[in-house]
Amino acid sequence: MVDPLPGPPKSWTPPPMSRPPTFVPPSSAGTRLPPPPSVPPPSPPPTGPPFQVPLPPPPPIGPHGSRWARTPQGRPVATVGQRIAARAIDFVVVIPLLMLLVGVEAIIRAVTGVEASETESDWVSSMLGFFLLLVFVSFDPIASLLFRGATPGKKATGRGVIRWEDGSPAGGLVLWGRNVLLFLEWVMVVPGVVDLALTAQRDDGRTWIDRATGTAVISDGDTPPPPAAPVAHAFRPEPWGSLVGAAAEARSRLARTVTPVPPGPLRERLEEVSVRVAACEIECVRVADRGLQLSQAVAETDLDALRNRYRTAAADPSRGSLVEAYGRELASAERLAGLVVITTQRLQQLGAELNSAVNTGIEIALAPSNDKTFELLLDQLDGLRASLEVVEQDAGPTAI
């Protein structure tokens, strides 16, 4: 004769929520309840009103309605028309230098009155051609060193050449390599024209020479203000509202410090920091809206009712399949609740790190600092944004 199963325990304490809990069914002394089966990941919940994760903001509008391509650091890439304008100004500057070299031989002969032999003329012509090529190839690197990383044409039109990966100014060797490739491209004419036509269609706005040398021509003169964080809804319940507000306040504090800084290298550095802080704020908004969706899903689930229903079904040995279904439902709900706690804690931590980075940016604006401090700050903000993206992915439907 089978002893009757005792009733459910008087109290049941949920597992700690510091990490997604694994479901442990309630049990009583002397009674062995069937263990819950492994829980397959449920289908993604439908997304829709009233809350949705905001889409990435569209790229800023450039001159004549064009869309800016951007470097990984968020800086706008120069368009084909801007490249042509800068190159035309450079040609206007370099042509007098070339003409001066061409006239050197005639000037020397006119002054000395000596006629060179045919062999000497060939040698002088060869040397002259070599110096013409050297001036053409070396113009960009030398001018870039004199004009802080830009030729006269790029300086006049607000352009510059930077490294694609880290956004630092391109060095002399890289610029020399670019110019050698440019010379070879434009000597053959057709490849240069085809490359410019294809560049206008590429997403990153770079020519094949830019890609081969790991560089990009940026448009600093027309840099739009840092993007504003997308706001999916004016109101967010706590704790998500305060977390988004803290990120917005951090960006505002930095903006108030950057605004009075006069134009110059320091202002350019701080604007780079502002762009990265704005990108982090965007990620904070996305994570908060994802957490809000999770919170609403948990609020619509009565965990106590699910637990009581599971205990009642588990007390009847004949209801094995129903107990299995109730076990999966309860485990999924508890895992969802734990995910909300983890998302909140991680967003709070990353928000504090964002405030710390903003304080460092304000310190750079108000007190002298070295390049190493600035580079470390940019690396910190890039890492922070990557961490926020990971939190958003972990809180997505695949994590539930």
C-alpha positions in Angstrom: 0.0 0.0 0.0 1.4 3.4 -1.0 1.6 5.9 1.7 -0.3 9.1 0.9 2.0 12.0 -0.1 2.2 14.8 2.4 0.9 18.2 1.4 3.0 21.1 0.0 5.4 22.8 2.4 4.2 25.8 4.3 6.8 28.1 2.9 9.0 28.1 -0.2 12.0 30.4 -0.5 13.1 31.2 -4.1 16.8 30.8 -5.0 19.0 33.8 -4.9 18.8 36.1 -8.0 22.4 37.0 -8.4 22.6 34.8 -11.5 19.9 33.0 -13.5 18.6 30.4 -11.0 18.2 26.8 -11.9 14.8 25.4 -11.0 14.7 23.2 -7.9 11.3 21.6 -7.3 9.9 21.7 -3.7 10.2 18.4 -1.8 9.1 17.0 1.6 10.9 14.6 3.9 10.3 11.0 2.8 8.9 12.0 -0.6 10.7 12.0 -3.9 9.1 14.1 -6.5 9.9 13.6 -10.2 12.7 15.9 -11.3 11.8 18.6 -13.9 13.1 17.8 -17.4 15.7 19.8 -19.2 14.2 23.0 -20.5 14.7 23.8 -24.1 14.9 27.5 -25.0 11.4 28.9 -25.7 10.5 30.7 -28.9 11.4 34.4 -28.9 8.7 36.5 -27.5 6.9 38.8 -30.0 8.1 42.3 -30.1 5.7 45.2 -30.6 3.9 48.0 -28.8 4.0 49.5 -26.3 7.8 49.1 -26.0 10.3 48.4 -28.7 14.1 48.5 -28.8 15.1 51.6 -30.7 16.7 51.1 -34.1 20.2 52.6 -34.7 20.0 56.3 -35.6 20.4 57.1 -39.4 23.7 58.5 -40.4 23.9 62.3 -40.4 22.9 64.2 -43.5 25.9 65.7 -45.3 26.1 68.3 -48.0 23.6 68.2 -50.8 21.6 65.5 -48.9 24.3 62.8 -49.1 24.8 60.3 -46.3 28.1 60.3 -44.4 30.1 57.1 -44.3 31.9 56.8 -41.0 35.1 55.4 -39.6 35.0 52.9 -36.7 35.5 55.9 -34.4 32.5 57.7 -35.7 34.3 60.3 -37.8 32.7 61.2 -41.3 34.6 60.0 -44.4 35.1 62.6 -47.2 32.9 62.2 -50.2 34.2 61.9 -53.8 33.4 65.5 -54.6 35.3 66.7 -51.5 38.3 64.6 -52.5 38.4 66.1 -55.9 38.1 69.6 -54.6 41.0 69.1 -52.2 43.2 67.4 -54.9 42.5 70.3 -57.3 43.8 72.8 -54.7 46.9 70.7 -54.2 47.6 70.7 -57.9 47.3 74.5 -58.0 49.9 74.6 -55.2 52.3 72.0 -56.6 52.3 73.1 -60.3 54.4 76.2 -59.7 57.0 74.0 -57.9 57.1 71.7 -60.9 57.4 74.6 -63.3 60.2 76.0 -61.3 62.1 72.7 -61.6 61.5 72.5 -65.3 62.9 76.0 -65.7 66.0 75.3 -63.6 68.0 74.0 -66.6 67.1 76.9 -68.8 67.9 79.4 -66.1 71.3 77.8 -65.5 72.2 77.9 -69.2 71.0 81.4 -69.6 73.1 82.6 -66.6 76.3 80.6 -67.6 75.9 80.9 -71.3 77.2 77.3 -71.7 75.5 74.9 -74.1 75.3 71.3 -72.9 76.2 68.4 -75.1 73.6 65.8 -76.1 74.8 63.4 -73.5 74.7 66.0 -70.8 71.2 67.1 -71.8 69.9 63.6 -71.6 71.5 63.3 -68.1 70.0 66.6 -67.0 66.6 65.7 -68.4 66.7 62.3 -66.5 67.6 64.0 -63.3 64.9 66.6 -63.8 62.3 64.0 -64.4 63.4 62.2 -61.3 63.1 65.4 -59.2 59.7 66.1 -60.7 58.5 62.6 -59.7 60.0 63.1 -56.2 58.3 66.4 -55.7 54.9 64.9 -56.8 55.2 61.8 -54.6 56.7 63.7 -51.6 54.3 66.6 -51.7 51.6 65.0 -49.6 53.9 63.6 -46.8 55.9 66.8 -46.5 52.9 69.1 -46.6 51.1 66.9 -44.1 54.0 67.1 -41.6 54.0 70.9 -42.0 50.2 71.4 -41.9 49.4 68.9 -39.0 48.4 65.9 -41.1 46.8 67.6 -44.1 48.0 69.0 -47.4 47.0 72.6 -48.3 44.0 71.4 -50.3 42.8 69.1 -47.5 43.5 71.9 -44.9 41.5 74.4 -47.0 38.5 72.0 -47.3 38.7 70.6 -43.8 40.0 67.1 -44.8 42.6 64.9 -43.3 44.1 61.4 -43.6 43.9 59.1 -40.6 44.4 55.4 -39.8 41.2 53.4 -40.3 41.7 51.2 -37.2 42.5 53.6 -34.4 41.8 57.1 -35.9 45.3 58.4 -35.3 46.9 60.6 -38.0 48.7 58.7 -40.8 52.5 58.7 -40.6 54.9 59.9 -43.2 55.7 56.4 -44.5 52.0 55.6 -45.0 51.5 58.9 -46.8 54.4 58.3 -49.1 53.0 54.9 -49.9 49.6 56.4 -50.6 51.1 59.0 -53.0 53.1 56.3 -54.9 49.9 54.4 -55.5 48.0 57.5 -56.4 50.7 58.4 -58.9 50.6 55.0 -60.5 46.8 55.1 -60.6 46.5 58.5 -62.2 49.3 57.9 -64.7 47.0 55.2 -66.2 44.0 57.6 -65.8 41.3 54.9 -66.3 41.9 53.0 -63.0 41.7 56.3 -61.1 38.4 57.3 -62.7 36.9 53.8 -62.2 38.1 53.8 -58.6 36.4 57.1 -57.8 33.2 55.9 -59.4 33.2 52.8 -57.3 34.1 54.7 -54.2 30.9 56.6 -54.4 29.0 53.3 -54.2 31.0 51.8 -51.3 29.6 51.8 -47.8 32.8 52.9 -46.1 33.5 55.7 -48.7 37.2 54.5 -49.2 39.2 54.0 -52.4 41.2 50.9 -53.0 44.3 52.9 -52.1 42.7 53.8 -48.7 42.0 50.1 -48.1 45.5 49.0 -49.2 47.2 51.4 -46.8 44.7 51.1 -44.0 43.7 54.8 -44.1 40.7 57.0 -44.6 40.2 60.6 -45.7 38.0 62.2 -43.1 35.8 65.3 -43.4 36.6 67.2 -40.1 35.4 70.5 -41.4 31.8 69.2 -41.8 31.7 67.0 -38.7 28.1 67.0 -37.4 27.5 67.2 -33.7 27.6 63.9 -31.7 24.4 61.9 -32.3 21.7 62.2 -29.7 20.6 59.0 -28.0 17.3 57.6 -29.5 14.4 57.9 -27.1 11.9 55.1 -27.7 9.4 56.6 -25.1 9.3 59.6 -22.9 8.6 57.6 -19.8 10.4 54.5 -18.5 9.5 53.0 -15.1 12.2 52.4 -12.5 14.9 51.3 -12.4 15.3 51.8 -16.2 14.3 55.5 -16.3 16.9 56.5 -13.7 19.6 54.4 -15.5 18.9 56.1 -18.9 18.7 59.5 -17.1 22.1 59.0 -15.5 23.7 58.3 -18.9 22.1 61.4 -20.4 23.3 63.5 -17.5 26.9 62.2 -18.0 26.8 63.2 -21.6 25.4 66.6 -20.8 28.1 67.3 -18.2 30.8 66.6 -20.8 29.0 68.8 -23.4 28.9 71.7 -20.9 32.6 71.4 -20.4 33.5 71.0 -24.1 31.4 73.9 -25.4 33.6 76.8 -24.0 36.9 75.1 -25.2 38.3 77.2 -28.1 39.0 75.5 -31.4 42.2 73.6 -31.6 43.8 70.2 -30.9 42.2 70.0 -27.4 38.8 70.7 -28.8 39.2 68.0 -31.4 40.2 65.5 -28.8 37.2 66.3 -26.6 34.9 66.0 -29.6 36.2 62.5 -30.2 35.4 61.7 -26.5 31.9 63.3 -26.9 31.2 61.0 -29.9 32.1 57.9 -28.0 30.1 59.0 -24.9 27.1 59.6 -27.1 27.5 56.1 -28.5 27.6 54.6 -25.0 24.4 56.5 -24.1 22.7 55.0 -27.2 23.7 51.5 -26.0 22.4 52.3 -22.5 19.0 53.2 -23.9 18.9 50.0 -25.9 19.9 47.9 -22.9 17.3 49.7 -20.7 14.5 49.1 -23.2 15.5 45.5 -23.5 15.4 45.2 -19.7 12.0 46.9 -19.6 10.7 44.3 -22.0 12.0 41.6 -19.7 10.5 43.4 -16.6 7.1 43.6 -18.3 7.2 39.9 -19.2 8.0 39.0 -15.5 5.2 41.3 -14.2 2.7 39.4 -16.4 3.8 36.1 -14.9 2.6 35.1 -11.4 5.5 33.1 -10.0 3.7 32.2 -6.8 0.7 30.8 -8.8 3.1 28.8 -11.0 4.9 27.3 -8.0 1.7 26.3 -6.3 0.4 24.8 -9.5 3.5 22.8 -9.9 3.5 21.5 -6.3 -0.2 20.5 -6.6 0.5 18.6 -9.9 3.7 17.0 -8.5 1.7 15.5 -5.6 -0.3 13.3 -8.0 2.0 10.5 -9.5 -0.4 10.0 -12.4 0.1 13.4 -13.8 3.7 13.0 -15.0 3.4 14.8 -18.4 1.6 17.7 -16.8 4.2 18.0 -14.1 6.9 18.1 -16.8 5.1 20.9 -18.6 4.6 22.9 -15.4 8.2 22.4 -14.5 9.4 23.9 -17.8 7.0 26.8 -17.5 8.2 27.6 -13.9 11.9 27.2 -14.7 11.6 29.5 -17.7 9.7 32.2 -15.6 12.3 32.0 -12.8 15.2 32.2 -15.3 13.5 35.3 -16.8 13.3 37.0 -13.4 16.9 36.3 -12.7 17.9 37.8 -16.1 16.1 41.0 -15.2 18.2 41.2 -12.0 21.4 40.6 -13.8 20.6 43.1 -16.6 19.9 45.8 -13.9 23.1 45.1 -12.0 25.3 45.1 -15.1 23.7 48.3 -16.5 24.2 50.0 -13.1 27.9 49.0 -13.1 28.5 50.1 -16.7 26.7 53.4 -16.0 29.1 54.0 -13.1 32.0 53.3 -15.5 30.6 55.8 -18.0 30.4 58.5 -15.3 34.1 57.7 -14.4 35.1 58.1 -18.1 33.2 61.4 -18.4 35.0 62.7 -15.3 38.3 61.8 -16.9 37.2 63.7 -20.1 36.3 66.8 -18.0 39.7 66.5 -16.3 41.4 66.5 -19.7 39.5 69.6 -20.6 40.3 71.5 -17.5 43.8 70.4 -16.7 46.9 69.6 -18.8 47.3 65.9 -19.7 49.5 63.8 -21.9 48.5 61.9 -25.0 48.6 58.6 -23.1 45.8 59.7 -20.8 43.7 60.6 -23.9 44.4 57.3 -25.6 43.5 55.3 -22.5 40.2 57.2 -22.2 39.3 56.4 -25.8 40.1 52.8 -25.2 38.0 52.8 -22.0 35.0 54.2 -23.9 35.4 51.8 -26.7 35.5 48.9 -24.3 32.5 50.2 -22.4 30.5 50.4 -25.5 31.4 46.8 -26.4 30.4 45.7 -22.9 27.0 47.4 -23.3 26.5 45.6 -26.6 27.2 42.3 -24.9 24.7 43.1 -22.2 22.1 43.9 -24.8 22.8 40.6 -26.6 22.7 38.7 -23.3 19.3 40.2 -22.5 17.9 39.3 -25.9 15.5 36.6 -26.8 18.3 34.0 -27.3 19.3 34.4 -23.6 15.8 33.6 -22.3 
